[in-house]
Amino acid sequence: MRPDGDRPGTTGTAGTAELHELLRGGPFHLALRAALAARGLPLHRVQHRLAARGIKVGVTSLSYWQQGARRPRHSESLRAVSALEEILDLPSGALLRLLADPLPAAGPARPAARSYRALVSVGAAVERLLAGMELPADGGLHSVGHHERVRIGPGGELRTRESQQIVRAHRDGVDRYLAVHHGDPGCDAARVRVTAYENCRTGRVRCHPEAGVVVAELLFDTRLRCGDTYVFGYGIEDATGGRSTEYVRGFSYAGGQYMLQVRFDEAALPVRCRRFARTGPHAPRTALHDLTPSGRHRAVHLVEQAVRRGILGIAWDWE
């Protein structure tokens, strides 16, 4: 959680290694985020330290920089980044060098988020369900880490998926998260069950029967302040759809680490599994890589250290 005072944070070996890796290869916003976490400074204290050096940068701008929603470009912003290197005990030029890299293909004028219509074929149905949930478009959160486990049943159907997430608030007052589930063809959305099992409880649940979509509100046990991190977990039981051939996760925003594990029943083992990426629901699969089921649970997995906007997934062939 957010530190109470202006004092160095504690970072384990894994966190230090991640920071060094991000400082070598970027992207800028993830490197900045990791450096802030390692130093243990909340954004308002960083703002005060910059002000003491005669540099005026708002907390909102700092938050946008570490989200990847905006990129420092003007002279005063670049001066602030140089000062941040000193404040965060980083080598001179460590952050500025990352800003010298070309901008992502999306370009600076494009919004930081992608709509659900750009990510999933049922995006219009998802957006209709989200419209009444009284949350800003990004929920006030960005992902630090997301571990997801999917279990495929003996008939090849998606039976359950469990998620454990680490998020960070980039505005005050955030107290919930919206989970979206899109079942396979034939899914009976009314029979899908959502269970909150760690640091949250289930709130409103809405479904779109024709699209096989469920949106569930997960209420946190506390109200977050800007910069706070939070860990929570939930599960979804389905088993109402037909034979599954892939599992995908859409990312509206760039974020932290994502791990997906798919476990198959011994009565229904695929003949081939592959990880893939997509820029949109109808775009071709790219970054294909074969995966071999292993272990007692006949599982395959993918790990992405720093997700980009778009789609990641695992697909499998039954015969």
C-alpha positions as CSV (number, residue, x, y, z in Angstrom):
1,M,0.0,0.0,0.0
2,R,1.0,3.7,-0.2
3,P,3.7,4.7,2.3
4,D,2.8,7.1,5.0
5,G,5.9,9.3,5.0
6,D,8.6,10.6,2.7
7,R,11.0,7.8,3.2
8,P,12.6,5.2,0.9
9,G,10.5,2.2,0.1
10,T,11.6,-1.4,0.3
11,T,12.2,-3.3,-2.9
12,G,13.0,-7.0,-3.1
13,T,15.5,-8.6,-5.5
14,A,12.7,-9.2,-8.0
15,G,11.6,-5.6,-7.9
16,T,15.2,-4.3,-8.3
17,A,15.8,-6.6,-11.3
18,E,12.6,-5.5,-12.9
19,L,13.6,-1.8,-12.5
20,H,17.0,-2.4,-14.0
21,E,15.5,-4.3,-16.9
22,L,13.0,-1.5,-17.6
23,L,15.7,1.2,-17.4
24,R,17.6,-0.7,-20.1
25,G,14.8,-1.3,-22.5
26,G,11.7,0.7,-21.4
27,P,9.1,1.7,-22.0
28,F,9.4,5.0,-20.2
29,H,6.1,4.9,-18.3
30,L,6.8,1.4,-16.8
31,A,10.4,2.4,-15.9
32,L,9.1,5.5,-14.2
33,R,6.4,3.5,-12.4
34,A,8.9,0.9,-11.2
35,A,11.3,3.7,-10.0
36,L,8.5,5.4,-8.0
37,A,7.6,2.1,-6.4
38,A,11.3,1.3,-5.5
39,R,11.7,4.7,-3.9
40,G,8.4,4.5,-2.1
41,L,7.4,8.1,-2.8
42,P,3.7,9.0,-3.3
43,L,3.1,11.4,-6.2
44,H,2.2,14.4,-4.0
45,R,5.7,14.1,-2.4
46,V,7.3,13.9,-5.8
47,Q,5.4,17.0,-6.8
48,H,6.6,18.9,-3.7
49,R,10.3,17.9,-4.4
50,L,10.0,19.1,-8.0
51,A,8.4,22.4,-6.8
52,A,11.3,22.9,-4.4
53,R,13.5,22.9,-7.5
54,G,11.3,25.5,-9.2
55,I,9.6,22.9,-11.5
56,K,5.8,23.0,-11.6
57,V,4.2,19.6,-12.6
58,G,0.8,18.5,-11.4
59,V,0.1,15.2,-9.7
60,T,-2.3,14.4,-12.6
61,S,0.5,14.8,-15.1
62,L,2.8,12.6,-13.1
63,S,0.1,10.0,-12.9
64,Y,-0.5,10.2,-16.7
65,W,3.3,9.8,-17.3
66,Q,3.5,6.6,-15.3
67,Q,0.3,5.2,-16.9
68,G,1.5,5.8,-20.4
69,A,-1.5,8.0,-21.1
70,R,0.8,11.0,-21.8
71,R,4.5,11.4,-22.6
72,P,6.7,14.2,-21.5
73,R,7.6,16.3,-24.6
74,H,7.9,20.0,-23.8
75,S,11.0,21.6,-22.3
76,E,9.6,22.1,-18.8
77,S,8.4,18.4,-18.8
78,L,11.8,17.2,-19.9
79,R,13.4,19.3,-17.2
80,A,11.1,17.6,-14.7
81,V,12.1,14.2,-15.9
82,S,15.8,15.1,-15.4
83,A,15.0,16.2,-11.9
84,L,13.1,13.0,-11.3
85,E,16.2,11.0,-12.0
86,E,17.9,12.7,-9.1
87,I,14.9,12.5,-6.8
88,L,14.5,8.8,-7.5
89,D,18.2,8.0,-7.2
90,L,18.6,6.9,-10.9
91,P,21.6,7.3,-13.1
92,S,21.8,10.6,-15.0
93,G,19.9,10.3,-18.3
94,A,18.3,6.9,-17.4
95,L,14.7,8.2,-18.0
96,L,15.5,10.8,-20.6
97,R,17.1,8.2,-22.8
98,L,13.9,6.2,-22.9
99,L,12.0,9.3,-24.1
100,A,14.4,9.4,-27.1
101,D,12.9,6.2,-28.4
102,P,10.3,6.5,-31.2
103,L,6.7,7.0,-30.0
104,P,4.4,4.0,-30.3
105,A,2.6,3.6,-33.6
106,A,-0.6,4.8,-31.9
107,G,0.9,8.3,-31.9
108,P,0.6,11.0,-29.2
109,A,-2.7,12.3,-30.4
110,R,-4.6,9.0,-29.9
111,P,-6.3,8.3,-26.6
112,A,-4.5,6.0,-24.2
113,A,-7.3,3.5,-24.1
114,R,-8.8,1.3,-26.8
115,S,-12.6,0.8,-26.8
116,Y,-14.1,-2.6,-26.2
117,R,-15.3,-2.5,-29.8
118,A,-11.7,-2.5,-30.9
119,L,-10.8,-5.4,-28.7
120,V,-13.6,-8.0,-28.8
121,S,-16.3,-8.9,-31.3
122,V,-19.0,-8.3,-28.7
123,G,-17.6,-4.9,-27.7
124,A,-20.8,-3.1,-28.4
125,A,-22.7,-5.3,-25.9
126,V,-19.9,-4.9,-23.3
127,E,-20.0,-1.1,-23.6
128,R,-23.8,-1.1,-23.2
129,L,-23.5,-3.0,-20.0
130,L,-20.7,-0.8,-18.7
131,A,-22.6,2.4,-19.4
132,G,-24.8,2.1,-16.3
133,M,-22.0,1.2,-13.9
134,E,-21.1,4.8,-13.0
135,L,-17.3,4.5,-13.5
136,P,-14.9,6.4,-15.6
137,A,-13.7,4.7,-18.8
138,D,-10.5,3.4,-17.2
139,G,-12.0,2.7,-13.8
140,G,-9.3,4.8,-12.1
141,L,-7.0,1.9,-12.1
142,H,-4.1,0.4,-14.1
143,S,-2.8,-3.1,-13.9
144,V,0.5,-3.9,-12.2
145,G,0.1,-7.6,-12.5
146,H,-2.6,-10.1,-13.5
147,H,-2.4,-13.9,-13.1
148,E,-5.2,-15.8,-14.7
149,R,-5.9,-19.6,-14.7
150,V,-8.4,-21.2,-17.0
151,R,-9.7,-24.8,-16.7
152,I,-11.1,-26.7,-19.7
153,G,-13.5,-29.5,-18.9
154,P,-13.8,-33.1,-20.2
155,G,-16.1,-32.0,-23.0
156,G,-13.7,-29.3,-24.1
157,E,-15.8,-26.6,-22.5
158,L,-14.5,-23.6,-20.5
159,R,-15.4,-24.5,-16.9
160,T,-13.8,-21.9,-14.7
161,R,-11.3,-19.0,-14.7
162,E,-9.6,-17.6,-11.7
163,S,-8.0,-14.2,-11.6
164,Q,-5.6,-12.6,-9.1
165,Q,-4.8,-9.0,-9.9
166,I,-2.6,-6.2,-8.6
167,V,-3.8,-2.7,-9.5
168,R,-2.7,0.8,-8.7
169,A,-5.1,3.7,-8.4
170,H,-4.3,6.9,-10.4
171,R,-7.1,8.9,-8.8
172,D,-8.5,9.2,-5.3
173,G,-11.6,7.3,-4.2
174,V,-11.4,4.2,-6.3
175,D,-13.2,1.3,-4.6
176,R,-14.2,-1.2,-7.3
177,Y,-13.3,-3.0,-10.4
178,L,-15.4,-4.3,-13.3
179,A,-14.8,-7.8,-14.5
180,V,-15.9,-8.8,-18.0
181,H,-16.6,-12.4,-19.1
182,H,-17.4,-13.4,-22.7
183,G,-18.5,-17.0,-22.9
184,D,-18.0,-19.4,-25.9
185,P,-20.8,-19.8,-28.4
186,G,-23.9,-21.2,-26.7
187,C,-23.0,-19.7,-23.4
188,D,-26.0,-19.1,-21.1
189,A,-25.0,-15.8,-19.5
190,A,-27.7,-16.1,-16.9
191,R,-26.1,-19.2,-15.4
192,V,-22.6,-17.9,-15.2
193,R,-21.5,-17.4,-11.6
194,V,-19.0,-14.8,-10.3
195,T,-17.3,-15.4,-6.9
196,A,-15.2,-12.8,-5.1
197,Y,-12.7,-14.6,-2.9
198,E,-9.9,-12.2,-1.9
199,N,-10.1,-8.6,-0.7
200,C,-13.4,-7.9,-2.5
201,R,-17.0,-8.8,-2.7
202,T,-19.5,-9.1,-5.5
203,G,-21.7,-6.1,-6.3
204,R,-23.9,-5.6,-9.3
205,V,-23.8,-8.3,-12.0
206,R,-25.3,-7.6,-15.5
207,C,-25.5,-9.9,-18.4
208,H,-26.3,-9.7,-22.2
209,P,-27.8,-13.1,-23.1
210,E,-27.6,-12.7,-26.8
211,A,-23.9,-11.9,-26.7
212,G,-23.0,-14.3,-23.9
213,V,-21.4,-11.4,-21.9
214,V,-21.4,-10.9,-18.1
215,V,-20.1,-7.8,-16.4
216,A,-19.5,-8.1,-12.6
217,E,-18.8,-5.3,-10.1
218,L,-16.1,-6.3,-7.6
219,L,-16.2,-4.0,-4.5
220,F,-12.9,-3.5,-2.7
221,D,-12.6,-3.7,1.1
222,T,-11.1,-0.2,1.2
223,R,-11.2,3.1,-0.8
224,L,-7.9,3.7,-2.6
225,R,-6.0,6.9,-2.8
226,C,-4.0,7.9,-5.8
227,G,-0.9,5.8,-5.9
228,D,-2.3,3.0,-3.7
229,T,-1.8,-0.6,-4.8
230,Y,-4.4,-3.3,-4.2
231,V,-4.5,-7.1,-4.5
232,F,-7.8,-8.9,-5.1
233,G,-9.0,-12.2,-6.6
234,Y,-12.2,-13.5,-8.1
235,G,-13.4,-16.5,-10.0
236,I,-16.0,-17.2,-12.8
237,E,-17.8,-20.4,-13.3
238,D,-19.2,-21.0,-16.8
239,A,-19.4,-24.5,-18.3
240,T,-22.5,-23.5,-20.3
241,G,-20.9,-22.9,-23.7
242,G,-19.8,-25.3,-26.5
243,R,-16.3,-26.7,-27.2
244,S,-13.7,-24.0,-26.6
245,T,-10.8,-23.4,-29.0
246,E,-9.1,-20.4,-27.5
247,Y,-8.9,-18.0,-24.5
248,V,-8.1,-14.3,-25.1
249,R,-7.7,-11.3,-22.9
250,G,-8.1,-7.7,-24.3
251,F,-6.0,-4.9,-22.9
252,S,-7.4,-1.3,-23.3
253,Y,-4.3,0.1,-21.7
254,A,-0.7,-0.8,-21.6
255,G,0.2,-2.3,-18.3
256,G,2.3,-4.6,-16.1
257,Q,2.8,-8.3,-16.2
258,Y,0.2,-10.8,-17.4
259,M,0.3,-14.6,-16.9
260,L,-2.3,-16.9,-18.5
261,Q,-2.4,-20.6,-17.7
262,V,-4.8,-23.0,-19.5
263,R,-5.3,-26.4,-17.9
264,F,-6.9,-29.3,-19.8
265,D,-8.8,-32.3,-18.5
266,E,-7.1,-35.6,-19.2
267,A,-10.3,-36.8,-21.0
268,A,-9.9,-33.9,-23.6
269,L,-6.3,-33.1,-24.6
270,P,-5.6,-30.8,-27.6
271,V,-3.3,-31.9,-30.3
272,R,-1.7,-28.4,-30.6
273,C,-1.5,-25.2,-28.5
274,R,-0.2,-21.8,-29.5
275,R,0.1,-18.4,-28.0
276,F,-0.7,-15.4,-30.1
277,A,-1.3,-11.7,-30.2
278,R,-3.8,-9.6,-32.2
279,T,-4.4,-5.9,-32.7
280,G,-8.2,-6.4,-32.9
281,P,-10.9,-9.0,-32.9
282,H,-10.8,-9.5,-36.7
283,A,-7.0,-8.9,-37.2
284,P,-4.7,-11.9,-38.0
285,R,-2.9,-13.7,-35.3
286,T,0.7,-12.6,-34.9
287,A,3.6,-13.6,-32.6
288,L,2.6,-17.3,-32.9
289,H,4.5,-19.6,-30.6
290,D,3.9,-23.3,-30.0
291,L,3.2,-24.5,-26.5
292,T,3.4,-28.0,-25.1
293,P,1.1,-29.2,-22.3
294,S,3.1,-30.3,-19.4
295,G,2.9,-31.3,-15.7
296,R,0.3,-33.2,-13.8
297,H,-2.5,-30.9,-14.9
298,R,-1.7,-30.9,-18.6
299,A,-1.3,-27.1,-18.7
300,V,0.2,-24.5,-21.0
301,H,0.9,-20.9,-20.2
302,L,2.2,-17.5,-21.4
303,V,3.9,-14.7,-19.6
304,E,4.0,-11.1,-20.9
305,Q,6.2,-8.9,-18.8
306,A,4.7,-5.6,-20.0
307,V,1.5,-5.9,-21.9
308,R,0.6,-3.5,-24.8
309,R,-2.8,-2.4,-25.9
310,G,-4.5,-5.2,-27.9
311,I,-5.2,-8.9,-27.4
312,L,-3.2,-11.8,-26.0
313,G,-4.4,-15.4,-26.0
314,I,-3.8,-19.1,-26.3
315,A,-5.5,-21.2,-29.0
316,W,-5.7,-25.0,-29.3
317,D,-6.7,-27.5,-31.9
318,W,-8.7,-30.6,-30.9
319,E,-7.8,-32.7,-34.0
